Amino acid sequence: MPERANVTSVDALKNFRSNLIVYVSKARPTLEEVTGDVLRTRLWLEQDRRVYWEAQVRRRTKELERAQQAVFGAGLSKLREVSMAEKIAARKAKIALEEAETKLKRVKQWIRELDQRLEPLTRQLEKLHTILSDDLVQAMAYLAQAADTLEAYADKTPVSSGGAPNSAGAPEAGTAEPQAQAGQTD
């Protein structure tokens, strides 16, 4: 059995730890950016687009009512006939209202689908966030401790046969031990 461990990979542990630190420092902002993008998209759909199209439906409903009242009023009046412009305006208002209602339905559908599609992905993002903030931080601390332990182990003086124990409990070179201990094996 060799008297000294052949520890040559302490630098590899240190390099791996430094690469892990770089990885975590780049992965955290990226993960936060993705989470922020998801949140902004949800807010955009729920607060901006839904509110916008609800307001458009109300506004276009009023425009359609005005256009229909103009056509109806002209039809009741015996003084004049319904003009082609009034009929076209009523038709355009009806088409515009239908478009706004369709878009509002789509936005509501997108909101439901977004929640359904994002739920499993959000759980995975949360797991990754836990790994980055907890597990990899503990791994970095463990790697630092392991590197320090291995360096301390590699720096110990080698044991020579027949030496007296030094302060660390290992025999010192050049010191004779009693004959009874010299014949014992570990």
Secondary structure as UniProt FT lines:
FT   HELIX           10..43
FT   HELIX           44..49
FT   HELIX           50..76
FT   HELIX           84..130
FT   HELIX           131..135
FT   HELIX           136..155
FT   TURN            161..162
FT   TURN            167..168
FT   TURN            173..174
FT   HELIX           179..182
//
